[in-house]
Amino acid sequence: MFRKSFGAGFFLLILSANAFAIDFGLKGYYRTRAELTHDLDLQTHNRGITHDNDRFGSIHFNQMRLRLGPTIKVNDNLSIHSEFDFLDNVVFGSKANKNFQLLSPIVGTVTLPSGAGTLGEVGGSAGENDAVHLRRAWMEVLTPIGKFKAGRQPSHWGLGIFQNDGSERQGDFGDSQDRIMYLTQFGLKNNGALTVGAIWDIPFEAQFDPRIQGLGGVVRDNGQDSKQLAVIAYYEEPQWALGTFSGVRFRSGSTGTTMMATDAKGNVLAKGIDGDTFLYFGDLYGRYNHNEYTFQLEGIYIGGEITTGLAIDAVPFSSFSSSASGAGIIELPAKQKMQVFMAAFEASGIYDWGGEWNAKAGYASGDGTPLSTKVTQFGFRPDYRIALMLFQKPLGTSPAMFGGTASNPSANSKLTGGVPITGNFVNNALYLAATYKHSLDVKDDIPQANWLKVGGTVATAWAPKKNVNLSFSDLLGNANLPTISENNKSFLKRWYGVEFDAFVEALFFDNLYTTFEAGVLIPGKEYNIDVTRTDPGGIIDPIPSDKASISFATRLTAMIEF
């Protein structure tokens, strides 16, 4: 097999060298990390609490990724681009990783259907990678009337709060779209340029290739597909720029069909009723430069209705029967209103004497009633980084509810909760962060170093709305079910806390980037377990108060870039 593959590859190499003027380029990196975190749940073992909220202590792991980006330039007008990940963020000692998930306070894992932006990778389960992952492949055609791009390609806009390709050194996820895009540019006065374009995205296909699967099964209607149509308009001058990425996403679902979700053992957890989706979004981005200062602003609004297909962990309250139809399964409406507003602002400055700073502020709407008929918990893309822990790690612990289950009313089991309050995406937050770096001249002492920088970050955030405000009685129309709501009523009391990070980063031998980061999070009242419990039926145990504790994390990264 090796000799056949080698012979075919050698033949193609000779053919391309003699018959075609093809340019081949390769870029990428190999990255390895060592991470250590302690008490991300922000709780410690409390012997005075029957059901304390301490889930774990220290977590240590190493992970790696080899990313290759081959490019074939056929001529000045035609090129093919691709991106492969080998051992894609795979933890040492294993071969596979899992797709990024959203975490909803109280209830657990929430999986949204195709929304107004990629919620992970395109293609259904893509993103749950094995050792080799062909992440992207697309072609570019440059014509006299503009550029065409077709295929699975990176998607990025502005600061990256809504569409983020994850191409930064510490990027982990990265949005991709199965996309056909057309862009054209007009040169204007004052060295300005206007770029306009049209986009057709296919985030989900319900069809199949009959040559592979035959026609023996059910042939699904093309109306099951999701589609996204968008436009880009971007005006840029050397000093400033302003543009928009706006569009609609729609899907004709199987109205009334029940969507099921199961756990790892195959047990039914939750279901929503399928329906149509029609979403509209507008993302506005602006940039202004003045000497060594840069200011950037991005804001997005998402509205419309989304089909639920929403998988939410069921709550097996003892007041329900033990049958599958009555074991606490939560049926959400066929259509839920989507209303999300997010914004981010960045300012930065770079000076000749080696100093540089960056300040960030932003807002992302959230909802303490995640099972309501209005979806607001969309959140920033996970590769938009605020700090080492805040909105990067699954932080905090939501109040856990214990009591009898539908199948065993006398049991004292965990019914729901005990999942992170925040983490992995910026949501239900008003945040501030500031970073300062200083370059040190170390050439005389470390000749191999291209540069070395030291610095730190301070970040803080508040919750505009309650993270925990859930009425199961209203949701399921059963007055016997409990209601829990956090006691932090005022905005100032809903403080997430403050995080202090320090780091040192350097580039050695022209291609070896390395950084060591360490941070500590001093939690505020929003991370305390402090809720009011209303339980007319007496079906859950009391939820005692529990104060949050300090957490810390470290990360060592080494990358060979090429």
Buried (B, 14 or more C-beta within 10 A) or exposed (E): EEEEEEEEEEEEEEEBEEEEEBEEEEEBBBBBBBBBBBBBBBBBEBEEBEBBBBBEEEEEEEBBBBBBBBBBBBEEEEBBBBBBBBBBBBBEEEEEBEBBBBBBBBBBBBBBBBBBBBBBBBBEEBBEBEEEBEBBBBBBBBEEEBBBBBBBBBBBBBBBBBBBBBBEEBBBBBBBBBBBBBBBBEEEEEEBEBBBBBBBBBBBBBEEEEEEEEEEEEEEEEEBBBBBEBEBEBBBBEEBBBBBBBBBBBBBBBEEBEBEBEEEEEEBBBBBBBBBBBBBBBBBBBBBBEEEEBBBBBBBBBBBBBBBBBBBBBBBBBBBEBEEEEBBBBBBBBBBBBBBBBBBBBBBBBEEEEBBBBBBBBBBBBBBBBBBEEBBBBBBBBBBBBBBBBBBBBBBBBBBBBBBBBBEBEBEEEBBBBBBBBBBBBBBBBBBBBBBBBBBEBEEEEEEBBBBBBBBBBBBBBBEBBBBBBBBBBBBEBEBBBBBBBEBEEEEBBBBBBBBBBBBBBBBEEEBBBBBBBBBBBBBBBBBBBBEBEBEBEBBBEBBEBBBBEBBBBBBBBBBBE
